[in-house]
Amino acid sequence: MGRYEPGPIPHNTFDRPCLDFVNSEFTDHLGGGQVYDRLALAEWRTWFVRRWGLPADEPLPPVAHRELADLRALLRRLMESRAEPDDAERARLNLFLSRPAQVRELVRGEDGPALGLRWVSSGWQVVVAAVSASYAEMLVSGEIEQVRVCENPDCLFIFRDESRNRSRRWCDPAICGNLVKVRRHRARIRGGRSV
């Protein structure tokens, strides 16, 4: 088997910008130990801002890259623990949330008046604000309780478990789920210890 080389665009996507964003850094799910960082790839950043309708363009300034990496590390810690942010984490999140990003406005919808959002600024500060806001919405709504880390010990992808009984264990059952089940089966056949 050849070396695992993921592309710049993920095959697993989620319903919240913060989940796609946190998963821009991931490990080799096959056990190679390699850590991949899609945030460093212009193609991934372009895909991300288009997917979520964020007004940010390339290039990514080094200061913005460091800030995005810091935000990603903070959100990963918070999502993995599912704990409420402490005072320092809350202050950092509030700093990210305070970026001018969107205003609500009344617009003409298909069925009459509708409430819309309009970007009031552009650039990577909007990405920081939008990603932080999506995490805050999950926290406030209680959806953070649905956040899980893939049980493949080599994967560490974060996902939202929307299964009926909240028992989903894998970011992608067809990939990580099957991989771990095959490893366990082979270990049983060899009489070895299961994974």
SEMAR-369148 format. One record per residue: residue in three letters; x, z, y of N, C-alpha, C in turn. Coordinates in steps of 0.001 Angstrom, whole numbers, plus 500000, padded with zeros to 6 digits. Atoms other than C-alpha are relative to their C-alpha. Example, Ala and Ser with C-alpha at 12.3 -4.5 7.8 and 13.67 -1.06 7.14 Angstrom:
! SEMAR-369148
ala500890500000498810512300507800495500500900500000501200
ser499180499940498810513670507140498940499230500730501090
***
This chain:
! SEMAR-369148
met500844500000498827500000500000500000500887500000501233
gly499237500084498766501305499086503477499740501173500923
arg500144498937499016501686501373506432498709499805500782
tyr501252500035499245498427502219508215500309499701501458
glu499834500379498600498293500511511617498626499777500631
pro501313500172499381495073501112513555500068499065501199
gly500075500847498828493968498654516191499673500814501243
pro500274499275498762493355499557519822498528500390500179
ile501426499715499854489567499558519451499526500749498751
pro500409499213501163488033502245517207498843499369499237
his501155500446500795485664501432514345498909501058500035
asn500980498919499858483944504822514792499772500259501482
thr500336499662498624482137505323518085498844500991499972
phe500976498925499952479834508065519209499090499845501211
asp501027500136498975476921508661521555500310500752501283
arg499586499291498795478822510645524178501401499552500391
pro498655500399499573481802509540526279501079501005499614
cys498980498999500311483575512843525641500464499899498546
leu499601500134501399483565512232521870500919498796499805
asp499123501174500095484986508711522147501347500295500661
phe498790499697499250487504510014524689500934500926499218
val499177499048500755488730512986522623500627499319498791
asn499487500688501179489132510716519604500965498866500328
ser498977500995499658491498508448521547501376500434499500
glu498799499522500674494212510627520019499572500437498606
phe500425499727501373494019510808516242501190499889499066
thr498934500018500996496063511148513095499687498974498919
asp500136500919501129496635508873510126499153500679498935
his500931499379500948493649509710507918500449499878498542
leu499500500180501365495594508565504839501075501020499632
gly499024498960500289498096511404505156501416499673500384
gly498650500371499587501063509666506727500593500910501062
gly499513499070498990501307512329509435500192499394501383
gln499822500677498719501469509757512240498861500360500956
val500995499760498953499677510603515499499948498752500877
tyr500203501196499188498206507696517461499313500401501303
asp500555499701498683497352507716521165499496498711500638
arg500570501208499412494966505001522299499918500082501521
leu500037499867498545494879506406525848501166499257500637
ala498823500712499503498315504843526271499831498476499972
leu500202501445500163496867501388525454499001499460501025
ala500881500600498993495411499276528281498756499392499356
glu501152500618500667493163497472525784498929501045499653
trp500972498939500289491561500763524669499341500482501281
arg500572499508498737491108501950528277498975499019500549
thr500944501017499539489435498659529207498723500050499160
trp501163499882500884487154498943526173499180501235500364
phe500688498746499725486290502579527018499199499926501303
val500727500027498721485382502001530675498856498984499957
arg501104500961500140483304498927529775498878500574499145
arg501005499412500898481533500729526911499112500986500738
trp500749498953499309480492503559529214499633499637501433
gly500407500464498671479980501494532378500678500736501137
leu499255499242498989482678503291534360500814499056500875
pro499295500902499086484157501639537456501474500363500183
ala498566499755499921487870501969536724500722498764499493
asp499235501190500345490452499224536517501435500368499663
glu498577499873500273493958498797535246500754499633501276
pro499265499140500914496638499759535775499605501468500180
leu500230498563499958496368503462535014501237500650500610
pro498838499341499377498636505375537431500495501163499133
pro499443498916500821500993507890535753499334501362500259
val500652498721499694499348510837537563498628500065499326
ala501314500043500637495907509770536294500139500087498484
his499775499931501442497312509305532776500239501442499566
arg499734498593500339498662512874532747498724500830500096
glu501239499245499829495352514205534055499020499720498859
leu500877500354501116493368512314531404500489500626498699
ala499447499376501210495716513565528677499736501506500004
asp500300498562499888495284517158529959498524500270499725
leu501436499846500238491501516744529998499691499832498516
arg500241500240501422491561515354526465500431501207499166
ala499525498827500746493625518304525186499057501190500190
leu500938498906499720491284520788526877498692499800499235
leu501262500265500687488154519119525495500143500108498490
arg499791499876501454489635518920521987499983501475499601
arg499989498566500324490359522670522002498590500575500044
leu501348499457499836486856523442523263499046499482498921
met500887500568501017485119521088520832500334500519498608
glu499627499478501315487098522280517826499493501421499810
ser500430498601500114486235525912518567498493500155500205
arg501414499942499612482707525196519867499684501266500785
ala500169498777499220483253528316521958499718499650501459
glu500219500175498565482137528720525532501356500069500704
pro498715499963499293484998527975527939500232501363500648
asp499677498761499291486812531029529281500078499692501494
asp500012500180498539487189531532533038500985498928500466
ala499000500997499599490367529452533332499564498590499583
glu500475501305500474488917526614531234498809499525500827
arg501163500343499175485679526707533226500451499527501386
ala499479500404498690487636526511536500500609498600499923
arg499390501331500168489597523502535185498909498934499840
leu501105500946500170486383521786534042499257499776501309
asn500686500152498718484735522464537393500805499157500977
leu499155500868499170487697520847539118499789498538499617
phe500248501363500466487201517747536958498596499534500396
leu501393500349499678483429517823537559499762499791501495
ser500217500079498552483836518078541326500377498649500597
arg499626501322499491485114514511541625498758499244500449
pro501168500797499597482786512294543616499814498854499018
ala500195501020501022481228510039541028498676499268500170
gln501303500657499995477479509351541073499023500736500910
val501137499405499300474413509922543164498739499453499348
arg501302500457500511470821509709542051499304499238501114
glu500786500751499010468604507187543771498741499467499336
leu501263500551500475465077505958543438500130498482499988
val499881501452500140465021502384542141498687499432499479
arg501183500674500525462408499841541202500249499688498528
gly499870500228501432461980499895537428498962499013499510
glu500960500938500585460044497638535085498572500502500094
asp501339499410499983457094500035535061499720500777501284
gly500183499284498741457351501224538671501272500730500395
pro498817499278499540459681503681540373500739500678498844
ala499164499356501018462573505052538312501151500696500712
leu498848499290499464465429507427538898501251499369499403
gly498781500645500464468770505677538695501226500728500507
leu498725499453499557472419506553539132500832498867500577
arg499137500987499357474811504742541434501377500620500196
trp498635499517499792478592505082541486500291500031501491
val499640499885498588479823506316544866501503499883500200
ser498562500218499927483490505910544051500408499232498754
ser499513500700501175485638504094541560501393500506499686
gly498659499591500405488882504568539726499956501022498884
trp499866499120501150490127506942537116499429501381500235
gln500657498719499739488736509997538897498549499973499530
val501365500142500506485292508658537931499982500221498481
val499918499802501449486370508571534281500130501489499695
val499823498554500184487538512195534538498665500716500199
ala501284499349499712484207513227536096498958499688498931
ala501020500396500978482055511259533636500258500630498629
val499670499402501296483892512512530544499738501505500043
ser500240498560499852483802516107531816498510500303500017
ala501452499792499922480098515797532616499347499831498635
ser500622500183501318479286514488529133500274501206499104
tyr499724498771500755481033517508527597499106501142500513
ala500813498921499423479245519880530013498534499872499577
glu501387500218500446475886518313529091499824500431498544
met500081499570501399476608518884525395500030501526499896
leu499883498547500028477603522487526078498709500663500463
val501199499395499415474591523316528267498770499770499128
ser501175500325500824472086521588525961500050500642498612
gly499847499433501340473428523342522851500465498990498972
glu499532501030500931474515520029521283501407500281499497
ile498633499690500417478029521476521073500010500616498603
glu500100499417501340476828523291517941499990498927498917
gln499999501111500956476551519861516275501378499367499847
val498669500596500023480204519028516921500776500537498803
arg499227499651501192482380519005513817501347499281500039
val498718500654500235485958518188512881499953499484498569
cys500013500600501334486297515832509917500732500906499019
glu499400499119500999487053517794506752501116499341499205
asn498797500607500563489661515268505654501163500674500735
pro498943499262499301492720517445506391500999499106500724
asp499093500932499343494625514339507473499343499261501171
cys500708500803499012491992513006509881499861500697501351
leu500233499223498785490873515538512503499140499299501053
phe500930500650499078488366513131514113498873500980500309
ile501116499151499599485660514953516049498752499129500057
phe501243500764500014482065513840515546498824500937500228
arg501229499234499817478508514956516168499168499889498727
asp500776499952501239476590516025513063498516500042500346
glu501432500080499728473025514867513499499185499949498713
ser500741500005501261472113515162509831498931501089500035
arg501149499089500013468878516974509056500407501446499739
asn499628498624500345470525520017507470501379500403500531
arg498712499720499361473728519901509558501113500236498978
ser499009499828501064475886519431506476500998498846499919
arg499054501112500021477837516286507353501417500551500091
arg498648499477500067481491516810506564501072499030500467
trp498988501021499742483239513547507335499641499206501250
cys500258500855498835483637511462510490499350498699499545
asp500566501202500603482855508461508298499974500210498490
pro500066499730501438481581509216504787500571498874499140
ala499503501126500787482520505729503602501525499923500006
ile498537500055499932486142506188504671500598501341499589
cys499393498699500305487225509833504820499302500689498839
gly500723499371501105484492511068502493500440499448498662
asn499572500621501258485387508582499777501463500300499689
leu498578499737500197489113509108500279500219501394499399
val499829498631500493488872512881499767499387500154498611
lys500637499908501326486462512521496819500867499348498922
val499117500666500963488820510067495100501218500872499729
arg498845499112500198491768512424495672499634501174499093
arg500434498866500822489807515331494183499780499564498548
his500251500524501354488717513214491208501318499770499259
arg498696500264500631492283512096490493500717501302499671
ala499361498706500252493515515681490795499368500670498767
arg500675499422501171490896516828488257500447499305498721
ile499587500769501177491890514054485856501417500397499587
arg498615499599500290495559515017486124500091501481499638
gly499978498568500290494567518667485696500691500783501101
gly499345499343498871496120519428489051499009500728500872
arg500814499286499023494830521403491934499259498999500867
ser500773500919499157492043519765493969500402500169501449
val499677500015498574492488518879497636499005500845500751
***
